[in-house]
């Protein structure tokens, strides 16, 4: 069974790559950057090049959908890179194509706050897609960079879907009806994602789940089954949001970047400021077989399980991450 995790941001090491292989993962969407500038993003790409060299027996880069099949055939994990913000392009639209050429397959238009492109889900007022954002959406469509609205507000998400000529995704979130977190999505947004032939990756981050770290595997898989009735099972995948072995300083960087003098706790609070306790049934990538069995236990058939666990992600990348008419320097 092809298995794809639609979002992880771990403290990458050989141990973690070995855990992925032990858990049967064939590909993972790895967060490259949060608030980094263009220059800093280039350094993060360089770090991944070193990892691909040092661990060539375990991992390989995914620059297009076909690379996932090649990774699976070679017994390695394919890694496709994404940005959880639009900071890598700064205010330069030409950087969209440059970053796609360097291997950035996915980019979020916002990370919680208002960005140059759209509005994040933590702002009091949702201003929608900006003038620059409309141009960037067109350019992302052209070069085959997937639009991700995981951390975006509702109006901005709906406008991005309307403006995009290609499928839009939410790589890691859950239905708001399951748990009313700011990061989770309304049924209106989920229906729009399905209508644009996009994809929702279900998050296993405890702050996105009913009962937090005590959410059971059965509750999680029942949530997926109910969402299949709303969106169609072909529009569903997994995006765990696993952040293994990361220090609290990384969590602070995600939440605060360079924009705040005050401590922002994001989905946490001053009384619960650190990483949440991990789920008992998904402590790391070795636990992926639990998800497969959990989906079977709530009545999903084998084709549905195979779609959610990986085939739907591959089909999405084939629809949205293939360049259209790229201009090259002679």
N, C-alpha and C positions, 0 to 999 in steps of 0.2 A: 504494500500500500504506500503510495506516494504521500509523504508527510511534510507539511510546510508550516512553520511558525511565522505568522505575519508581523511580529514585532518582539524584539528583545534588545536590551541594552545592558549587557553584563560587563564585568571586569574581565575582558577576554583573556583566556589562557588555554594552554593545551588540555588541562583538566576539563574545562568547560566544553571544548570541542569533542573530547572523548565521551563526555556525558551525552552530548547530542547524538553521537553515533550509536551509543548504547541504547538510547531511547528511540532509535529508528528515524531520526530527523534526516530529511533529504535536502532541505533548504530552509534558510532563515532570513528574514528581513532584519538587518542589524542597523540600529540607529547610529549614524555617523556623527551628527552634531545636534546641538540644541540652539545655542545663542552665538556660535562661533562666526567670525567674519570670513570673508572669502579666503584670506591668507591662512587663517587658522584651519579652515576646512581643507585646504591643500595639505597641511601637515597631518590631519586626521586620515586623509587618503593615503599619504605616505606610510603611516603606521599600519594601515590595512595591507598595503603592498608587502611590507615586511612580514606580517603574519602569514600571508599567502605563501611567501617564500619559505618561512621557517616551518610551517605546518602543511606543506604541500601534499602530504599523504592523507590529511584529514579534511582540508577545506580547499575550495577554489572559488574565484570570483564569478558572479553571475552578472553579465552585462546585457543579457537578453533572455527571453523565456527559454530558448533552446538549451541554454547552459544548465538549466535545472535537470533535464533528462541526462545530459552528459555527466553531471555530478552524481546522479543516482546510479548510472551505469558503471561509474568508476569507484563506487563505494565511498564517496566523499560527500561532505555537506556543502551545498552551494550557498554562497553568501551574497545577497543583494542588499545594497546600501540605500538608506533613506535619511532625510533630514527632518527633524521634528519642528522646523521653523523655516522661514524664508531667508534667514540671515546669510546663508552662503552666497546668495546673489546680490546682497546689499541693495543698491539702487540702480543696478546695471542689468538691463534685460538680456544683454549678450551673454551673461554668465549662466543663463538657463541652458543654452546649448553646450557651453564649455563644460559645465558640471555634468550634464548627461553624457558627454563624450568620455568623461573621466570615470564614469560608472555610477553616478547618482541616479537611481531608477525612480525614486519616490521623493516627493517633497510636500510637507504640510505648508499651508498658506499662513498659519498662525501657530503660536504656542501660548495659549491662554490669554495673552494680551492683544491689544490692537497692534497690527503690524502695518507695513507699507502696502500690504495686499488686501487684508481683510480684518475681521474682528474676532478676537478670541472669546472663549466661553466664560471668562471671568470678568469681562467688562460689564458695566451697568447698562450701557446702551450699545446696541449692535448696529454699526454704521453700514454694514454690508461690504460688498466688494468695491475696492477703490478703482480709480482710473488706471493706476499702474497694475492693479490686480487683474483687470480685464485683459490688458496686454500680455501679462505673464501667463494667464490661463491659455490664451491662444498659442503662445510660444511653447508651453509645456505640452499641449496637444500635438503640436507640429513635431517636436523632437522626441516624443515618446517618453516623457517624464510623467509619472502617475500623480494625480492630484489627490492629496490626503487631507481630510477635514476633521481629523480626530479631536483636535483641541480647539476647534472653531465654534463660534456661536451659530444659532439657528438660522437667522436671516442670511448671514454670510455663506453658510453651507448650502442653503437652498438656491441662492444666487449663483454660486459656483457650479452647481449641478446644471442649472439652466443655461449658463454661459458656455460650459464645456461641451465640445463636440465628441468627447470620448468619456468613457466611464470614470466616475469619481468613487473613491473608497473612503471608508473609515477603518483604518487598519487595526485599531485597538480601542474598543469601547463596548458598552452594553446598552440594551434598551432602558430608557428612563422609567418605563413601567415596572421593571424588575427592581431597580434601585435608583432613587432620585438624586444621583450625584450630578454636579454641574457638568461633568465630562460625559455623562451618558446622553443618549439621543432619543428624541421624541419619535412616536410612530410616524408622524408626518415626514420627518427626515429619513427614517428607515424605508418608508415606501418610495420616497424620491430616489434613494440610492438604488433600490431594486429597479425602478422604472428606467434609470439611465444605464442599466446593465452593469452596475458597480458591485461592490462587495463590502460586507461588514465582517471585521475580524473580532471575535469575542475576546474580551480582556479577562484575564485571571488575576489582575491586580486587586488586592483585597478592598481598597477604597472604592472600587467600582462594583462591588458585590453586596447583595443583601447579607446581613450578618457578618460582613467583613471577613476576617481570617477564619471564621467558623462556618462560612458557606460550605455546604456539602457538595460533593461531586454530583449527586442526584439533582440538587437544586440548580446547579450550573447547567447540566445537560437538559433538564426540563425547560430552562430559559431558552436554550438553543432550539429545542423542539417547538416551543410556542412561537418563536421568531420565524421559524420556517413557514408557519401558517400565514404570517404577515407578509414576508418578503419573497418566499420561494426558496427552497433549500439550495438552489444553484447560486444564490447570492451570499452564501454564508461561508466563513472560514474561521480559523483560529488566529488570534493575535495576542499571545499571553501577556505581553508587557513584563516578562521576567527580567529582573535587574539583579543578577547574582553577584555576590561578593563585592558590591560597590560600597565605598565608605559614605558616611553621612554628608561629606563635603560635596559629593556628586549630586545627591538629592538637593542640597542647598543651591547648587549651580542650576539645576533644572528649574527650580522654583523662583530663583531671584536673578540669575544672570548678572548683568551689570546695571540693571535698571532701577534697583531699589536700595535705599539706605536702611530701610526697615526690613526686618525679617518677615518674609511672606511664607506661610506654611502650606500653601496650595490646598490639597485635599485633606491635609492633616490639621493640627492645631498646636498651640503652645504646649498643651498637655500631652499631645501625641505627635511629636515633631519628627520622629525618626522613621525608618522604614517599617512598614507594617509586618506583623508576624506572617510567615509564609503559610500557604494552604497546606494542609496535611497530605492532600492527594496530588499536589504539584509543587514539590520543593525544588526540583530542577528538571532538566530535559529528560532525565532517565524515566520520569513518570508519565511520559506521553502515552504509553499503552493504557494508562488509566482512563484517559480521555476517550480512546477508541472504545473500550469496554463500556464506559459510562453512556456513550451515545447509543450503543447497542441496547443497553439496559432500559433506555426510555423509548424503545421501539423503532429506532432508525434502522432501515435496511442497509445492506452492505454497500450499495451504490451511493446512498445518502451519506453514510459515514465516510466513504472514500472521497466524496466531493468536499465535505466539510474539512476533512483532515489534510487536504492538499490539492486535489484536482481543481477545485474552484479557484484557488489562488493562481495556479498555472494558467487556467483559462483567462483569468482577469489580466494577467501580465501579457498574454498573447493579444488581448483586445486593446490594451492601453499603453503598453511599453514598447511598441514597435515604432521606430521613427517614420515620419512621413515627409519626404522631400527635404532632406537636410542639405543645406548649402555648405560647401567645403571650399577652403582656400586652395587654389591651384598650386 
